[in-house]
Amino acid sequence: MLTSSLLAISIHKMVVYSDIPTRELADIVGKPYPTLMREANPNDHGAKMGIETLMDLMLVTGDYSPLEAMGKILGVRFVRTDA
């Protein structure tokens, strides 16, 4: 499905291109490295990332592109606040 591909690719890029090395990122979010890499792989349809892990990754990396991808898919826009 095209919409899930857009989201999966944004998650993959967030994990792989983070300023934080992927092994360290896995430790921070409490995932074994191989598990995180499987869940972030857009071509691995057997492993999916949970919303809690996704939230942790966005908070740790500061990369909200998966949320932006969801907004694009859903036809909504998210606005950052100081809350």
Backbone torsions as a table, in degrees:
resi	resn	phi	psi	omega
1	MET	NA	133.2	-175.7
2	LEU	-60.9	-43.0	-176.8
3	THR	-64.1	-41.7	179.9
4	SER	-70.4	-28.6	176.7
5	SER	-64.7	-42.1	178.6
6	LEU	-59.6	-44.9	178.8
7	LEU	-67.0	-45.9	-178.8
8	ALA	-61.1	-40.3	179.4
9	ILE	-67.3	-39.6	179.5
10	SER	-66.5	-36.3	176.7
11	ILE	-65.7	-45.5	179.2
12	HIS	-57.2	-48.7	-179.9
13	LYS	-62.5	-39.5	179.4
14	MET	-59.2	-43.8	-177.7
15	VAL	-73.8	-48.7	-172.2
16	VAL	-74.3	-35.5	-175.9
17	TYR	-100.7	12.9	177.6
18	SER	-65.3	152.2	173.3
19	ASP	-68.1	-17.5	178.9
20	ILE	-91.6	126.7	178.1
21	PRO	-55.4	144.2	-173.0
22	THR	-60.3	-36.3	178.3
23	ARG	-65.8	-39.7	177.4
24	GLU	-67.8	-40.6	177.6
25	LEU	-59.6	-42.9	177.7
26	ALA	-60.3	-44.2	178.3
27	ASP	-61.3	-44.2	-177.3
28	ILE	-60.9	-41.7	-177.8
29	VAL	-90.0	1.7	174.3
30	GLY	76.0	32.3	179.1
31	LYS	-118.2	141.8	168.7
32	PRO	-60.8	142.9	-178.4
33	TYR	-51.9	-49.6	-179.3
34	PRO	-60.7	-34.9	179.4
35	THR	-66.8	-46.5	178.9
36	LEU	-60.1	-43.3	-178.5
37	MET	-67.2	-35.5	175.3
38	ARG	-66.0	-45.7	-178.0
39	GLU	-65.8	-28.8	-179.1
40	ALA	-89.4	-6.0	-178.4
41	ASN	-80.6	114.4	-178.0
42	PRO	-67.8	-13.7	-180.0
43	ASN	-96.9	-4.3	179.5
44	ASP	-98.5	99.4	-176.5
45	HIS	-84.5	-1.0	-179.9
46	GLY	-91.4	-10.5	-179.0
47	ALA	-129.3	128.8	179.8
48	LYS	-126.6	143.9	-178.6
49	MET	-82.8	137.1	176.2
50	GLY	-77.7	157.4	-177.3
51	ILE	-64.1	-33.5	179.1
52	GLU	-65.4	-42.4	177.9
53	THR	-64.8	-42.7	178.7
54	LEU	-60.2	-45.1	178.2
55	MET	-60.6	-46.3	178.9
56	ASP	-58.9	-44.3	-179.5
57	LEU	-63.3	-42.1	179.1
58	MET	-64.9	-40.3	179.2
59	LEU	-66.6	-41.9	-177.7
60	VAL	-71.1	-43.1	-176.5
61	THR	-85.2	-22.6	-174.3
62	GLY	74.4	11.4	-178.9
63	ASP	-101.4	112.2	-177.7
64	TYR	-104.9	18.9	-178.7
65	SER	-61.0	-32.3	175.0
66	PRO	-63.7	-36.8	177.1
67	LEU	-66.6	-40.3	176.6
68	GLU	-63.4	-38.5	177.2
69	ALA	-63.7	-42.0	177.7
70	MET	-61.4	-42.4	178.4
71	GLY	-60.7	-41.7	178.8
72	LYS	-63.8	-43.2	179.7
73	ILE	-63.4	-41.0	-175.7
74	LEU	-87.2	-9.5	-179.2
75	GLY	75.8	31.7	178.0
76	VAL	-127.6	165.8	178.1
77	ARG	-124.6	135.6	176.8
78	PHE	-100.9	136.1	-179.4
79	VAL	-118.3	128.0	179.7
80	ARG	-75.5	138.1	177.4
81	THR	-122.4	175.6	179.0
82	ASP	-88.6	7.6	-175.7
83	ALA	-62.2	NA	NA
